[in-house]
Amino acid sequence: MLTPARPTRADEVRAKLAERGLTDADVAEAVAWARRADNEGAR
């Protein structure tokens, strides 16, 4: 018997990002920006 797959929390986050028109590239750019900002503050 097959059981319907339950959406995971990650699936919910991906759906929210898609609703807002954000792409994987947008997320990657935001992470890169945050890491640069964090490193600049550590100097």
C-alpha positions in Angstrom: 0.0 0.0 0.0 1.3 3.4 -0.9 1.2 6.3 1.6 0.9 9.8 0.4 4.1 11.8 0.9 3.8 14.5 3.5 5.4 17.8 2.6 8.6 18.5 4.6 9.5 21.8 6.2 12.0 22.3 3.4 9.2 21.9 0.8 7.1 24.5 2.7 10.1 26.9 2.6 10.6 26.3 -1.1 6.9 27.0 -1.8 7.0 30.3 0.2 10.1 31.4 -1.7 8.4 30.5 -5.0 5.3 32.5 -4.0 7.5 35.5 -3.5 9.3 35.0 -6.8 12.6 34.2 -5.3 14.9 31.8 -7.1 17.8 29.6 -6.0 20.1 32.2 -7.5 18.5 34.9 -5.3 19.0 32.8 -2.2 22.6 32.0 -3.1 23.3 35.7 -3.7 21.8 36.6 -0.3 23.9 33.9 1.5 27.0 35.2 -0.2 26.2 38.7 0.8 25.6 37.7 4.4 28.9 35.8 4.5 30.8 38.8 3.1 29.1 41.2 5.6 30.0 38.8 8.4 33.6 38.6 7.4 33.9 42.4 7.0 32.7 42.8 10.6 35.3 40.4 11.9 38.2 42.5 10.8 
